[in-house]
Amino acid sequence: MMDFDDFGGAVAESPLSQAEKAAAVLLAMGKGVAGKLLKYFTQSELQMIIASAQRLRTIPPDELLVLVNEFEDLFTEGTGLMDNAAAIEAILEEGLTPEEVDGLLGRRTAFQAYESSIWDRLQDADPAFVGKFLAREHPQTVAYILSMLPSAFGAKVLLQLPDSRRADIMNRTVNMKEVSPKAAQIIENRVLELITAIEAERNSAGSAKVADLMNELDKPQVDTLLTSLETISKESVNKVRPKIFLFEDLLVMPQRSRVLLLNDIAADILTMALRGASAEMKEGVLSAISPRQRRMIESDLSVPTASLNPREVAIARRAVAQEAIRLASAGQILLKEPEEAKDEQAAA
């Protein structure tokens, strides 16, 4: 991303805004060079530069020199700055596709602008988040969405989908036939739901940060902090609590996930983490590891220690919890049983 604040220097009479300075530098560079730089700007920055170029005053050569002194060999002495709207359009055409140029210059129809707003808004999201959402959709729906996404972002999303589904989805995308307006509308409604979920996830950044901090603490400390927070806002507690995962939460982890996690943890770490733990906690961990490893850990735990170091125990437990969070973030395990699974168990 280019930073408008990088363009400094003294200016004459009417000071230029940062966006106007960026527009002046691009115009001075000419199409060939400026077109290559466009990829470093965001969509909103490009739109700002276009608007600034269209109202840009004449730039005297000496003022232009101040703005682009670091690019002295790339600009000409103020030429081409009179017809700014045409010049900036020519630069855009050098570095962008015709569709992208039309979109930035506002030349699309109302429907096309609406369509663009949906798909373009998605590309600012986390590909992993989008991939997780699409993993629940029908392959044909996923294929249509991928065909509509900007290629670079669509490729990142595709890599987030399960290996077993990628070939089918790519095949469907390659052989995509014209989609009826009704079907397209249904899919776009799902995309709007995805955008809503993305915005909600962004809004929860604060609660995620607090949860990250609490995940570094021991359970008694976390309980104390949550109790204190609850006196101020129960809503805040409800946002933070689901994002907290401690060693003790292994007991609510699905058995398959617990097995995948614990069989990759070193025996000495598990042994230390289980010192002083409840019988239920010990059984929950030991039942998820191999019989051989279980015998080794049980043997170590049966030997009394001269003194139990609470700090070492806390570090070991935190190591297990952090590894669980890492694997869950990578989509390899589940920290908790999905709500639908709980409902099915309750109904059984």
N, C-alpha and C positions, 0 to 999 in steps of 0.2 A: 504494500500500500504506500502511495506517495504521501508525504506529509507537507501540507501547504505551509506550515510554519518554517520549513527549511528555506523558504525564499525570503531573504531579508534585504537590508540595504536602505539607504536614504532615497526618498522619492521627492519629486517636485510638486508644487502646488497642491492639486487634489490627490491625496494619498490613495494608492491602489489597495484594494482588499487582497487577502491572501489568495483567493480564487482568481482574481483578476491578474495577479502576478503570475500564477500558474498558467493562465490562458496566454499571457503575453510571451512567456518563455516557449510554450509549445508552438505558438504561431511563428516565433522567430526561428525556431529550429527547422521548420519545413516539414513536409509530409513524411518523407522517408524515415527520419530520425524520430519525430514526434509520434508517428504511428506505432513504432515499436515500444514506446513508453506507456501507451494506453493501458496495457494489461496490468500495470502496477497501480492503477486507480480503481476505486470501488465505483459501483453504479451511481451512487449518490454524488460522489466527487466529480464524476464525468458530467453529470447533469448540471452541477454547480458551475463547472468550467465553461460549459456551452452557454449557459445564461450570462456568465460574466463576459465571454468573448463577444456576444452580440451587443453588449452595451459598452464595450471597452473604448476608452478615448484614444486619440493618437498618442503613441509613445515616442518621445524624442529619443534619438540615438544614445545620448549620454545617460538618460534614465534607464534605457534598455540595457546598457552596458553594466550598470550597477546590479540589475536583476539577474543577469546571466553571466557574470564574470567567471564563474566556474565552467562555463561552456563556451568560452571565447571562440573556439575554432568551429562552432556549429551554427552560429547565427549570422545573418547579414544585417546591414546597417538600417534596421527599421523597416525594410521593404516588406510589402505584403500585409501590413497591419491595417490598412484602410478598409479593405473588404473582409472584415473579421468573420462575419457569419459564413461566407462562402469558404473562407480559408479553414475554419475549424471543421466544417463539414468534410472538406477534402482530406483533412488529417484523420478524421474518424473513419472515412472510407478506406484509408490506407491500412488501418490496424484492426478494423472490425468487419463483421459480415454485414451484408445489406440489411438483414432483419434487425441486427443490433443497432445499426445506424438509424433506421426508421424509428425504432423504439425510443432511442435517446432524443431524437429530434421531434418526437410527438407526432409522427406521421401515420400512426396506426389507427385503425378504426376503434370504436369504443369496445367492441367485443374482443378484438385482438389485444387491446390494452388490458382488459380484464383477465384474459388468458395469460398474458405475460406476467401480470402481477402475482398470479398464483404460483407459477413455476419458478419465477425469479426469486420470490420470497423464500422458496425452499432451499435455494443454493447457499443461503447464509447459515443454514442449520448444521448441526453435527451429523456427519454421514452415519455414524453408529446409531444415533437416535432415530434417524429416518429408516435405516435398515431394520432396526428392531420393530418399528411400527409396520413396515411392509412385510415382514416375515409372517405376519398374521393374515395377510391378504391372499386372495386367489392369485395364482401365477399369472393369469391373463391381465388382471388388474395391475400387478406389479410391472408387467411388460409394458403396458400402456403408459404408466407413470414414468418409467425409465426412458421411454421413447420421447417423452415431453420435456424431460429435464435437460439442462445444459450438459453437453457431453462430459466435460471434466468432472462435474459434480456427480453425474449419473454413474460414472465409472467407479467413483469412491463408494457410492451407495451399493453398487453391485457386489463389491468385495466384502461388504458387511453381511450379505445374505449367506445362509448355509451352503456349503459346498454342494450338497446333494440337490439343491434347487437351482443353482446358477445355470447349468446347461439348458434345462427346460425353459427357464425364463429368457435366456438369450435367444433360443430357438423361436420362442413366441414373439419376441421383439423383432427379430429378422423377418418373420413371416406375418407381421402385423397387417391386417386388412383395415379398410376404412371403418372407423368406429361410429356408430349411430349417435346423433346428438343426445338422445336420451341416455344412452350408456355413458357417454362422455360426461354428461351432467352429474350422473350418479357418482362416477369416479372423482370428479372435481369436488363434489361435496365431501367425499372422504378425505381428499387432500386438504380441504379447509379445516376439517377436524384435526388433521395432522398439524397444520399450522397453528391451530389453537393450542394443541398439546405442546408444541415447540415453544410458543410464547409463555405458556404456563411454566415450562421447565426453566426458561430463562429467568422468569420472575422468582423462581425458587432458589436462585443462586445464593442468596443470603442464608437460607436455611441449610443449604448444602455445605456452606463454609462453616457454620456453627457445628453441624454434624461432624465434619472433618476434624474440628478441634476436639470435640467430645470423644471421637473414636481413638484419640491418643491418650485418653484418661482411663482410670480404673472404674469399675462398675459403681462402687460407693460414691465416688466423685461425680460421676454422670448422674446418678440418682439425685444427689444433692442439688446439682445445677438445674436439672429438669424440674424439681420441686420448687426451686426458687423462681424459675422462669414462669411456671404455672400460676404463681401468685400475681404475675403481671399480665400474662396473656395465655389462655388455654389454647387459642388458635395457633400461636407460635409453637407451642409444645407439639401440637398435632402435625405441624409441618416438619419439625425437626426429628421427632421420634422415629418415624419410618426409615430415616436415612442413617440411623445409628446402628452399628453392629459391633458387639463386644464378644469376647471369648464365651461368655455365658449363653450367648444367642445361638451357639452351635446346637443346642437342644431343640431349637425350632427349625433348624435347617433340614430340608428333605434328605432322607438317608443316602440316596444316590450321590447328591452333592457333597454330603459330609464325607463319604468314602473317597470321592475324587480329591477332595481337599486334603484330608488327613494322611492319606497314603503318600503324599508328596512332602510332608513335613518331617524333618529329622527327628529321630527317636529322642535325642537328648532335649530338644525343645519341648516336645510333648510331655516328657517326663517332668520337666521343670514346671510347665504350665499346669499340670495336674496335682502338683504338691499343694496340699491344703484345700483341694477342691472337694465338693460334696460327693457322696457315693453315686448320686444320680449323674453328676457331671462326669465322673470317671467312667461310668458304664457307657454313657453316651459317646464318649470319645473312643474307648477301647473296643466297643462293638463295631466300630467303623474301620478298624485297621486289620492287617493280616494277623492270623493266629501267632505266627512267630514273633512279630513285632509286639503283639500284646503281651506275650510271655516275658519278653525282655523288659518291657516297661513295668509290668506288675512286679517283677523281681527287683527292679531298682527302687520302686516305691515302697516295697516291704522293708527295705533297709532304712532304719531311722537315721535322720541327719542331725548333726550336732546342733545346728541352728538354721532355721529356715530364713532365707534372705527374701523379704517381701518384694524388694526392688527387682531381683532376678526373676521372681515368679511373674511380676507384672510385665516385665519386658518380654518374657516368653509368651504370655497370653496375648499381648498386643501384637506380637509377630504373627501368631496364628490368625488373629482377627484381620490384620492388614492383608495377609495373603488371601483370605476369603474375599475381602472387598476387591482386591485386584482381579481375582479369577471371575468374580461376578461381573465386574465392569467389562471384562473381555468376553462375557457371554458364555463362559464355560461351566458355571454352576449357578444355582439359585440360593440366595441367602434365606429366603422364606418360602413356604408353600404358597403357590398362587391362590388367590381368593376363590377361583372357580373350583379348584381341587378341594379346598376346604368345604365348600358347599356340597360337593358330591359325596365327600366322606360323611358329612352330617346327615345327608339324606339316606345313606346306605343303612 
